[in-house]
């Protein structure tokens, strides 16, 4: 069954699904700065727009654009800056 999630007063929304590839979300976010926490390893792939990302242990932000992915380890927090509206796919391992 699909599950709809909403964060940051509606600025970030996603739909969760589980299929043969595993658990994932498809989501969108408005322009802004956000901090997320992880409960599993996550691989986030941008499908539209761009994000500046600050991963744990890093001191410099890295920009990711359409069709680019980054990995976030389990039980950490990471920051993103959405440069305009962004769409993404997040796979949970």
C-alpha positions as CSV (number, residue, x, y, z in Angstrom):
1,X,0.0,0.0,0.0
2,X,1.2,3.5,-0.8
3,X,1.9,5.9,2.1
4,X,2.0,9.7,1.8
5,X,4.5,11.6,3.9
6,X,4.7,15.3,4.5
7,X,7.5,17.3,6.2
8,X,8.5,20.9,6.9
9,X,4.9,22.2,6.9
10,X,4.3,20.7,3.4
11,X,7.4,21.9,1.7
12,X,8.6,18.3,1.3
13,X,6.2,15.5,0.3
14,X,6.8,11.9,-0.7
15,X,4.9,8.7,-1.5
16,X,6.4,5.5,-0.1
17,X,6.2,2.2,-1.8
18,X,7.6,-1.4,-1.4
19,X,8.2,-3.6,-4.4
20,X,10.6,-6.2,-5.7
21,X,13.4,-3.5,-5.7
22,X,12.8,-2.8,-2.0
23,X,11.5,0.1,0.0
24,X,11.6,3.5,-1.7
25,X,10.0,6.9,-1.8
26,X,9.3,9.3,-4.7
27,X,9.2,12.8,-3.5
28,X,9.3,16.5,-4.2
29,X,10.6,19.5,-2.2
30,X,10.2,23.2,-2.5
31,X,13.2,25.6,-2.6
32,X,14.8,25.7,0.9
33,X,17.2,24.3,3.5
34,X,16.4,21.0,5.2
35,X,17.9,18.5,7.6
36,X,17.0,14.9,7.5
37,X,17.8,11.8,9.6
38,X,18.2,8.3,8.4
39,X,17.1,4.9,9.9
40,X,18.6,2.9,7.1
41,X,21.2,3.4,4.3
42,X,19.6,5.7,1.7
43,X,20.5,6.2,-1.9
44,X,18.9,9.4,-3.2
45,X,18.7,10.1,-6.9
46,X,17.5,13.4,-8.3
47,X,15.0,13.2,-11.1
48,X,14.6,17.0,-11.5
49,X,16.3,20.1,-10.2
50,X,19.4,20.3,-8.1
51,X,20.4,20.0,-4.5
52,X,23.5,21.1,-2.5
53,X,24.2,18.4,0.0
54,X,26.3,18.3,3.2
55,X,26.9,14.7,4.3
56,X,28.1,13.7,7.8
57,X,31.8,14.2,8.3
58,X,32.1,16.5,5.2
59,X,33.0,20.2,5.5
60,X,32.0,21.2,2.0
61,X,28.7,21.2,0.3
62,X,28.5,19.2,-3.0
63,X,25.9,19.9,-5.8
64,X,23.9,17.1,-7.3
65,X,21.7,17.5,-10.4
66,X,19.3,15.5,-12.5
67,X,20.2,11.7,-12.7
68,X,22.9,12.1,-10.0
69,X,22.9,10.0,-6.8
70,X,24.4,10.2,-3.3
71,X,24.5,7.7,-0.5
72,X,23.8,8.4,3.2
73,X,24.7,6.0,5.9
74,X,22.3,4.6,8.6
75,X,21.5,6.6,11.8
76,X,23.0,9.9,10.7
77,X,21.7,13.4,9.9
78,X,22.5,15.3,6.7
79,X,21.6,18.7,5.2
80,X,20.3,19.7,1.8
81,X,19.6,23.0,0.1
82,X,17.0,22.8,-2.7
83,X,17.8,25.2,-5.5
84,X,14.2,25.6,-6.7
85,X,11.7,22.7,-6.8
86,X,13.3,19.3,-6.7
87,X,12.0,15.8,-7.5
88,X,13.8,12.7,-6.2
89,X,13.7,8.9,-5.8
90,X,15.1,7.5,-2.5
91,X,15.9,3.8,-2.1
92,X,16.2,2.4,1.4
93,X,18.7,-0.5,2.0
